[in-house]
Amino acid sequence: VVLYSMEEVVSLIVRNIRMLAQRQLTDATGKDAKITGCVLVVPAHTTLPQRAALGQAMHLAGLNVKGILHRTTAAALQFGLQQRAGAKKHKRHIMMLDVGAMSVEVSIVSFLFH
């Protein structure tokens, strides 16, 4: 019987996903594609030990973690990037809803476009 830690199981799954993605990118571009880094997007209630365990799993999968973002932060960044293109100077307040299977998290995000 072989026992694996949670980090090892996650790393095996991520390593497989990484290989599939690299193959797809190589096929699509015709160039040898290597994925070496990632940004993790986690629920807001993820604890520091859980984040560290996910970071360790990514390391075991051969990935360099560039950052760990809460889902609402990632959504806010995406919204801000979309709105920034051609934006005039103004301030905007947006309610971000992270609707999960058993919870709803709400954040109010302010954007100041210059």
C-alpha positions in Angstrom: 0.0 0.0 0.0 1.4 3.4 -1.0 0.2 6.4 1.0 0.4 9.9 -0.6 0.1 13.2 1.2 -2.6 15.7 0.0 0.2 17.8 -1.6 1.5 14.8 -3.5 -2.0 13.9 -4.9 -2.7 17.4 -6.0 0.8 17.7 -7.6 0.1 14.5 -9.6 -3.2 15.9 -10.9 -1.6 19.3 -11.7 1.4 17.7 -13.4 -1.0 15.8 -15.6 -3.0 19.0 -16.4 0.3 20.8 -17.1 1.4 18.2 -19.6 -1.9 18.3 -21.4 -1.8 22.1 -21.6 1.8 22.1 -22.8 0.8 19.6 -25.5 -2.2 21.7 -26.6 -0.1 24.8 -26.7 2.6 23.1 -28.7 0.1 21.8 -31.2 -1.6 25.2 -31.5 1.6 27.2 -31.9 3.9 24.7 -33.6 6.5 25.6 -31.0 7.7 23.6 -28.0 5.6 25.1 -25.1 6.8 24.9 -21.5 4.6 26.0 -18.6 6.8 26.9 -15.7 4.7 29.2 -13.5 1.2 29.6 -12.2 -1.1 32.0 -10.3 -3.3 30.2 -7.7 -6.9 31.4 -7.3 -8.4 30.3 -4.0 -11.6 30.9 -1.9 -11.3 33.9 0.5 -11.5 31.6 3.5 -8.4 29.6 2.5 -6.1 29.5 5.5 -2.3 30.2 5.5 -1.5 26.5 6.1 -3.8 25.6 3.2 -2.1 28.1 0.9 1.3 26.8 1.9 0.2 23.2 1.2 -1.1 24.3 -2.3 2.2 26.1 -2.9 4.1 23.0 -2.0 1.9 20.9 -4.3 2.6 23.3 -7.2 6.4 23.1 -6.4 6.2 19.3 -6.5 4.4 19.6 -9.9 7.3 21.6 -11.2 5.5 25.0 -11.2 6.7 28.3 -9.7 3.9 30.0 -7.9 3.8 33.7 -9.0 1.0 34.6 -6.7 -2.0 33.5 -4.7 -5.2 35.5 -5.2 -8.6 35.3 -3.6 -11.3 34.6 -6.2 -12.9 38.0 -5.7 -9.5 39.7 -6.1 -9.0 37.8 -9.4 -12.5 38.8 -10.6 -11.9 42.4 -9.6 -8.6 42.5 -11.5 -10.2 41.0 -14.6 -13.0 43.6 -14.4 -10.5 46.4 -13.9 -8.4 45.3 -16.9 -11.5 45.2 -19.1 -12.7 48.6 -18.0 -9.3 50.2 -18.3 -9.1 49.9 -22.0 -10.1 53.3 -23.3 -11.4 54.5 -20.0 -11.7 58.2 -19.1 -10.6 59.4 -15.7 -13.3 58.3 -13.3 -14.0 56.3 -10.1 -16.2 53.3 -10.0 -17.4 51.1 -7.2 -18.3 47.5 -8.0 -19.9 44.8 -5.9 -18.1 41.5 -6.5 -20.1 38.3 -5.6 -18.3 35.0 -5.2 -21.1 32.5 -5.3 -20.0 29.0 -4.1 -21.8 25.8 -3.5 -22.4 26.6 0.2 -21.5 30.3 0.6 -21.7 33.7 -0.9 -18.8 36.2 -0.3 -19.3 39.8 -1.1 -16.6 42.5 -1.7 -16.9 46.1 -2.7 -14.1 47.1 -4.9 -13.2 50.7 -5.9 -11.5 51.5 -9.2 -9.9 54.8 -10.0 -9.1 55.1 -13.7 -6.6 57.8 -14.8 
